[in-house]
Amino acid sequence: FAMALIEVGLFPRGAIVLVRPEEVRYVLETNFENYIKGPNVIEGAQELVGNGIFSSDGSVWQFHRKVASRMFTKQIMQNSAEVMLSQTNKLISVLRNKTQSSVDIQDMFF
């Protein structure tokens, strides 16, 4: 696979970016034991997202993935994508029409 190792904000040592479905399957199913987050990523992620799928490795990660997999059906993902697109378009409109240097977007999330 031609995976890219790039440097991004939260991951100054680099992060693997997966683009093709076969790459995602390889990392998350076929060979997932070789792709751990490690203690540095886990510690940083826990501050942001708590103890869960995004901040765990090994059997803890597998447990969370099994639970989460039931929530990510094709229909749910399609509906979620439609909502995200709609909300993103609303945000873009607000930002384009802003009259001040700062914009309070909190109301858009509730």
N, CA and C atoms as an extended XYZ file, in Angstrom:
330
Properties=species:S:1:pos:R:3:atomname:S:1:resname:S:1:resid:I:1 pbc="F F F"
N         0.841       -1.191        0.000 N   PHE     1
C         0.000        0.000        0.000 CA  PHE     1
C         0.875        1.240        0.000 C   PHE     1
N         0.354        2.288       -0.550 N   ALA     2
C         1.086        3.549       -0.608 CA  ALA     2
C         0.501        4.527        0.405 C   ALA     2
N         0.632        4.206        1.680 N   MET     3
C         0.103        5.071        2.727 CA  MET     3
C         1.030        6.262        2.912 C   MET     3
N         0.451        7.403        3.226 N   ALA     4
C         1.237        8.619        3.400 CA  ALA     4
C         1.439        8.899        4.877 C   ALA     4
N         2.668        9.196        5.266 N   LEU     5
C         2.970        9.629        6.623 CA  LEU     5
C         3.152       11.138        6.561 C   LEU     5
N         2.220       11.858        7.174 N   ILE     6
C         2.284       13.309        7.109 CA  ILE     6
C         2.304       13.885        8.518 C   ILE     6
N         2.781       15.085        8.652 N   GLU     7
C         2.789       15.774        9.943 CA  GLU     7
C         1.546       16.642       10.027 C   GLU     7
N         0.753       16.404       11.074 N   VAL     8
C        -0.449       17.206       11.298 CA  VAL     8
C        -0.473       17.660       12.738 C   VAL     8
N        -1.142       18.770       12.998 N   GLY     9
C        -1.184       19.429       14.288 CA  GLY     9
C        -1.009       18.584       15.530 C   GLY     9
N        -1.937       17.682       15.801 N   LEU    10
C        -1.886       16.896       17.034 CA  LEU    10
C        -0.843       15.794       17.001 C   LEU    10
N        -0.299       15.505       15.840 N   PHE    11
C         0.630       14.385       15.691 CA  PHE    11
C         1.945       14.853       15.079 C   PHE    11
N         2.782       15.529       15.869 N   PRO    12
C         4.012       16.097       15.324 CA  PRO    12
C         4.994       15.051       14.808 C   PRO    12
N         4.843       13.794       15.227 N   ARG    13
C         5.717       12.734       14.702 CA  ARG    13
C         5.152       12.129       13.426 C   ARG    13
N         4.005       12.598       13.029 N   GLY    14
C         3.389       12.119       11.797 CA  GLY    14
C         2.183       11.257       12.067 C   GLY    14
N         1.374       11.108       11.061 N   ALA    15
C         0.177       10.291       11.133 CA  ALA    15
C        -0.009        9.601        9.792 C   ALA    15
N        -0.508        8.398        9.819 N   ILE    16
C        -0.790        7.680        8.585 CA  ILE    16
C        -2.170        8.104        8.102 C   ILE    16
N        -2.237        8.498        6.849 N   VAL    17
C        -3.497        8.912        6.255 CA  VAL    17
C        -3.924        7.837        5.267 C   VAL    17
N        -5.088        7.270        5.510 N   LEU    18
C        -5.601        6.213        4.649 CA  LEU    18
C        -6.650        6.800        3.721 C   LEU    18
N        -6.547        6.470        2.440 N   VAL    19
C        -7.447        7.048        1.463 CA  VAL    19
C        -8.360        5.989        0.851 C   VAL    19
N        -7.805        4.860        0.509 N   ARG    20
C        -8.580        3.830       -0.188 CA  ARG    20
C        -9.180        2.830        0.794 C   ARG    20
N       -10.383        2.319        0.493 N   PRO    21
C       -11.039        1.355        1.394 CA  PRO    21
C       -10.179        0.140        1.727 C   PRO    21
N        -9.403       -0.349        0.781 N   GLU    22
C        -8.559       -1.519        1.052 CA  GLU    22
C        -7.457       -1.200        2.074 C   GLU    22
N        -7.004        0.054        2.096 N   GLU    23
C        -6.014        0.465        3.097 CA  GLU    23
C        -6.651        0.487        4.487 C   GLU    23
N        -7.855        1.042        4.573 N   VAL    24
C        -8.562        1.090        5.854 CA  VAL    24
C        -8.814       -0.326        6.360 C   VAL    24
N        -9.282       -1.200        5.495 N   ARG    25
C        -9.536       -2.592        5.872 CA  ARG    25
C        -8.246       -3.270        6.350 C   ARG    25
N        -7.144       -3.022        5.665 N   TYR    26
C        -5.860       -3.623        6.034 CA  TYR    26
C        -5.446       -3.204        7.439 C   TYR    26
N        -5.582       -1.929        7.731 N   VAL    27
C        -5.150       -1.420        9.035 CA  VAL    27
C        -6.137       -1.791       10.137 C   VAL    27
N        -7.431       -1.693        9.876 N   LEU    28
C        -8.424       -1.902       10.928 CA  LEU    28
C        -8.881       -3.352       11.091 C   LEU    28
N        -8.647       -4.205       10.090 N   GLU    29
C        -9.083       -5.590       10.199 CA  GLU    29
C        -7.939       -6.584       10.035 C   GLU    29
N        -7.341       -6.584        8.865 N   THR    30
C        -6.364       -7.601        8.509 CA  THR    30
C        -5.112       -7.564        9.374 C   THR    30
N        -4.582       -6.391        9.642 N   ASN    31
C        -3.289       -6.272       10.289 CA  ASN    31
C        -3.316       -5.244       11.414 C   ASN    31
N        -4.426       -5.151       12.100 N   PHE    32
C        -4.631       -4.054       13.038 CA  PHE    32
C        -3.700       -4.100       14.247 C   PHE    32
N        -3.183       -5.271       14.621 N   GLU    33
C        -2.279       -5.363       15.773 CA  GLU    33
C        -0.988       -4.573       15.562 C   GLU    33
N        -0.619       -4.337       14.318 N   ASN    34
C         0.617       -3.619       14.010 CA  ASN    34
C         0.454       -2.104       13.957 C   ASN    34
N        -0.760       -1.615       14.147 N   TYR    35
C        -1.021       -0.177       14.053 CA  TYR    35
C        -1.625        0.313       15.364 C   TYR    35
N        -0.776        0.518       16.338 N   ILE    36
C        -1.238        0.984       17.650 CA  ILE    36
C        -1.105        2.499       17.738 C   ILE    36
N        -1.857        3.065       18.628 N   LYS    37
C        -1.749        4.507       18.859 CA  LYS    37
C        -0.552        4.804       19.746 C   LYS    37
N        -0.355        3.974       20.737 N   GLY    38
C         0.757        4.170       21.650 CA  GLY    38
C         0.408        5.130       22.774 C   GLY    38
N         1.217        5.119       23.831 N   PRO    39
C         0.901        5.899       25.032 CA  PRO    39
C         0.814        7.402       24.820 C   PRO    39
N         1.640        7.971       23.957 N   ASN    40
C         1.600        9.430       23.754 CA  ASN    40
C         0.293        9.873       23.117 C   ASN    40
N        -0.134        9.173       22.090 N   VAL    41
C        -1.389        9.522       21.415 CA  VAL    41
C        -2.569        9.265       22.335 C   VAL    41
N        -2.541        8.120       23.022 N   ILE    42
C        -3.650        7.772       23.914 CA  ILE    42
C        -3.804        8.823       25.006 C   ILE    42
N        -2.712        9.220       25.618 N   GLU    43
C        -2.778       10.209       26.689 CA  GLU    43
C        -3.349       11.534       26.186 C   GLU    43
N        -2.872       11.983       25.034 N   GLY    44
C        -3.383       13.231       24.467 CA  GLY    44
C        -4.836       13.116       24.058 C   GLY    44
N        -5.206       11.992       23.480 N   ALA    45
C        -6.591       11.801       23.036 CA  ALA    45
C        -7.549       11.720       24.211 C   ALA    45
N        -7.128       11.109       25.305 N   GLN    46
C        -8.011       10.974       26.465 CA  GLN    46
C        -8.401       12.332       27.025 C   GLN    46
N        -7.509       13.293       26.954 N   GLU    47
C        -7.848       14.640       27.423 CA  GLU    47
C        -8.965       15.243       26.588 C   GLU    47
N        -8.994       14.904       25.317 N   LEU    48
C        -9.971       15.478       24.404 CA  LEU    48
C       -11.265       14.668       24.331 C   LEU    48
N       -11.162       13.331       24.248 N   VAL    49
C       -12.348       12.497       23.988 CA  VAL    49
C       -12.633       11.449       25.056 C   VAL    49
N       -11.883       11.449       26.151 N   GLY    50
C       -12.125       10.476       27.214 CA  GLY    50
C       -11.578        9.100       26.867 C   GLY    50
N       -12.039        8.093       27.592 N   ASN    51
C       -11.571        6.714       27.388 CA  ASN    51
C       -12.520        5.985       26.452 C   ASN    51
N       -12.124        5.789       25.227 N   GLY    52
C       -13.000        5.127       24.261 CA  GLY    52
C       -12.232        4.675       23.050 C   GLY    52
N       -12.934        4.529       21.949 N   ILE    53
C       -12.358        3.968       20.733 CA  ILE    53
C       -11.199        4.814       20.194 C   ILE    53
N       -11.266        6.126       20.378 N   PHE    54
C       -10.220        6.997       19.837 CA  PHE    54
C        -9.017        7.134       20.761 C   PHE    54
N        -9.110        6.550       21.943 N   SER    55
C        -8.008        6.693       22.909 CA  SER    55
C        -7.678        5.348       23.555 C   SER    55
N        -7.663        4.301       22.740 N   SER    56
C        -7.332        2.982       23.286 CA  SER    56
C        -6.683        2.115       22.225 C   SER    56
N        -6.062        1.057       22.665 N   ASP    57
C        -5.440        0.050       21.811 CA  ASP    57
C        -5.889       -1.332       22.288 C   ASP    57
N        -5.539       -2.336       21.520 N   GLY    58
C        -5.724       -3.728       21.939 CA  GLY    58
C        -7.158       -4.121       22.212 C   GLY    58
N        -7.353       -4.905       23.276 N   SER    59
C        -8.674       -5.452       23.580 CA  SER    59
C        -9.683       -4.363       23.950 C   SER    59
N        -9.223       -3.275       24.565 N   VAL    60
C       -10.134       -2.174       24.903 CA  VAL    60
C       -10.650       -1.537       23.606 C   VAL    60
N        -9.766       -1.338       22.648 N   TRP    61
C       -10.158       -0.783       21.364 CA  TRP    61
C       -11.124       -1.723       20.653 C   TRP    61
N       -10.820       -3.023       20.662 N   GLN    62
C       -11.693       -3.992       20.002 CA  GLN    62
C       -13.095       -3.964       20.596 C   GLN    62
N       -13.203       -3.856       21.920 N   PHE    63
C       -14.505       -3.784       22.571 CA  PHE    63
C       -15.281       -2.565       22.075 C   PHE    63
N       -14.629       -1.406       22.102 N   HIS    64
C       -15.299       -0.183       21.674 CA  HIS    64
C       -15.666       -0.223       20.190 C   HIS    64
N       -14.809       -0.834       19.382 N   ARG    65
C       -15.095       -0.939       17.945 CA  ARG    65
C       -16.309       -1.821       17.711 C   ARG    65
N       -16.421       -2.915       18.432 N   LYS    66
C       -17.563       -3.815       18.277 CA  LYS    66
C       -18.861       -3.094       18.634 C   LYS    66
N       -18.842       -2.348       19.728 N   VAL    67
C       -20.025       -1.591       20.145 CA  VAL    67
C       -20.357       -0.528       19.099 C   VAL    67
N       -19.344        0.202       18.655 N   ALA    68
C       -19.562        1.297       17.708 CA  ALA    68
C       -19.987        0.801       16.335 C   ALA    68
N       -19.523       -0.368       15.939 N   SER    69
C       -19.828       -0.862       14.593 CA  SER    69
C       -21.325       -1.021       14.373 C   SER    69
N       -22.064       -1.265       15.417 N   ARG    70
C       -23.520       -1.403       15.297 CA  ARG    70
C       -24.196       -0.059       15.034 C   ARG    70
N       -23.484        1.016       15.332 N   MET    71
C       -24.055        2.353       15.146 CA  MET    71
C       -23.732        2.945       13.778 C   MET    71
N       -22.894        2.279       12.997 N   PHE    72
C       -22.441        2.850       11.737 CA  PHE    72
C       -22.901        2.029       10.540 C   PHE    72
N       -24.205        1.879       10.412 N   THR    73
C       -24.753        1.202        9.250 CA  THR    73
C       -24.695        2.148        8.061 C   THR    73
N       -24.855        1.616        6.873 N   LYS    74
C       -24.815        2.443        5.666 CA  LYS    74
C       -25.887        3.530        5.727 C   LYS    74
N       -27.098        3.171        6.167 N   GLN    75
C       -28.199        4.138        6.225 CA  GLN    75
C       -27.914        5.256        7.225 C   GLN    75
N       -27.394        4.889        8.394 N   ILE    76
C       -27.079        5.905        9.405 CA  ILE    76
C       -25.977        6.836        8.909 C   ILE    76
N       -24.965        6.274        8.278 N   MET    77
C       -23.878        7.106        7.757 CA  MET    77
C       -24.381        8.034        6.650 C   MET    77
N       -25.268        7.542        5.798 N   GLN    78
C       -25.811        8.376        4.728 CA  GLN    78
C       -26.630        9.521        5.318 C   GLN    78
N       -27.482        9.214        6.286 N   ASN    79
C       -28.279       10.259        6.926 CA  ASN    79
C       -27.389       11.273        7.636 C   ASN    79
N       -26.365       10.790        8.318 N   SER    80
C       -25.443       11.679        9.031 CA  SER    80
C       -24.704       12.589        8.061 C   SER    80
N       -24.293       12.037        6.942 N   ALA    81
C       -23.584       12.842        5.944 CA  ALA    81
C       -24.476       13.950        5.409 C   ALA    81
N       -25.757       13.648        5.203 N   GLU    82
C       -26.694       14.665        4.721 CA  GLU    82
C       -26.857       15.784        5.749 C   GLU    82
N       -26.959       15.429        7.015 N   VAL    83
C       -27.090       16.432        8.079 CA  VAL    83
C       -25.816       17.276        8.159 C   VAL    83
N       -24.650       16.614        8.113 N   MET    84
C       -23.380       17.349        8.184 CA  MET    84
C       -23.247       18.327        7.018 C   MET    84
N       -23.624       17.889        5.827 N   LEU    85
C       -23.543       18.761        4.656 CA  LEU    85
C       -24.465       19.967        4.816 C   LEU    85
N       -25.685       19.727        5.274 N   SER    86
C       -26.643       20.806        5.486 CA  SER    86
C       -26.124       21.802        6.519 C   SER    86
N       -25.623       21.301        7.636 N   GLN    87
C       -25.116       22.178        8.695 CA  GLN    87
C       -23.862       22.928        8.249 C   GLN    87
N       -23.021       22.267        7.487 N   THR    88
C       -21.816       22.923        6.969 CA  THR    88
C       -22.193       24.062        6.036 C   THR    88
N       -23.187       23.834        5.189 N   ASN    89
C       -23.640       24.897        4.285 CA  ASN    89
C       -24.199       26.076        5.067 C   ASN    89
N       -24.917       25.811        6.156 N   LYS    90
C       -25.428       26.896        7.001 CA  LYS    90
C       -24.274       27.686        7.611 C   LYS    90
N       -23.254       26.961        8.099 N   LEU    91
C       -22.096       27.623        8.701 CA  LEU    91
C       -21.364       28.482        7.669 C   LEU    91
N       -21.186       27.959        6.479 N   ILE    92
C       -20.519       28.724        5.421 CA  ILE    92
C       -21.294       30.001        5.128 C   ILE    92
N       -22.614       29.885        5.082 N   SER    93
C       -23.446       31.060        4.828 CA  SER    93
C       -23.281       32.107        5.922 C   SER    93
N       -23.287       31.658        7.177 N   VAL    94
C       -23.105       32.596        8.301 CA  VAL    94
C       -21.737       33.274        8.207 C   VAL    94
N       -20.710       32.512        7.921 N   LEU    95
C       -19.366       33.085        7.853 CA  LEU    95
C       -19.209       34.041        6.675 C   LEU    95
N       -19.839       33.729        5.565 N   ARG    96
C       -19.759       34.619        4.398 CA  ARG    96
C       -20.482       35.937        4.642 C   ARG    96
N       -21.552       35.880        5.428 N   ASN    97
C       -22.373       37.070        5.655 CA  ASN    97
C       -22.039       37.790        6.957 C   ASN    97
N       -20.938       37.433        7.572 N   LYS    98
C       -20.602       38.041        8.865 CA  LYS    98
C       -20.318       39.529        8.694 C   LYS    98
N       -20.690       40.286        9.717 N   THR    99
C       -20.488       41.736        9.672 CA  THR    99
C       -19.455       42.192       10.684 C   THR    99
N       -18.997       41.252       11.528 N   GLN   100
C       -17.995       41.574       12.540 CA  GLN   100
C       -16.776       40.692       12.321 C   GLN   100
N       -15.705       41.005       13.052 N   SER   101
C       -14.491       40.218       12.902 CA  SER   101
C       -14.588       38.861       13.598 C   SER   101
N       -15.536       38.708       14.531 N   SER   102
C       -15.746       37.410       15.183 CA  SER   102
C       -17.222       37.046       15.076 C   SER   102
N       -17.480       35.756       15.118 N   VAL   103
C       -18.844       35.254       14.963 CA  VAL   103
C       -19.102       34.219       16.043 C   VAL   103
N       -20.209       34.347       16.752 N   ASP   104
C       -20.606       33.360       17.751 CA  ASP   104
C       -21.481       32.322       17.053 C   ASP   104
N       -20.965       31.107       16.910 N   ILE   105
C       -21.712       30.063       16.203 CA  ILE   105
C       -22.343       29.053       17.167 C   ILE   105
N       -22.302       29.335       18.456 N   GLN   106
C       -22.814       28.396       19.445 CA  GLN   106
C       -24.273       28.010       19.182 C   GLN   106
N       -25.108       28.967       18.823 N   ASP   107
C       -26.522       28.681       18.593 CA  ASP   107
C       -26.741       27.668       17.470 C   ASP   107
N       -25.798       27.565       16.565 N   MET   108
C       -25.944       26.620       15.459 CA  MET   108
C       -25.845       25.167       15.906 C   MET   108
N       -25.324       24.928       17.092 N   PHE   109
C       -25.101       23.563       17.556 CA  PHE   109
C       -26.212       23.046       18.450 C   PHE   109
N       -27.226       23.848       18.698 N   PHE   110
C       -28.299       23.422       19.587 CA  PHE   110
C       -29.646       23.665       18.969 C   PHE   110
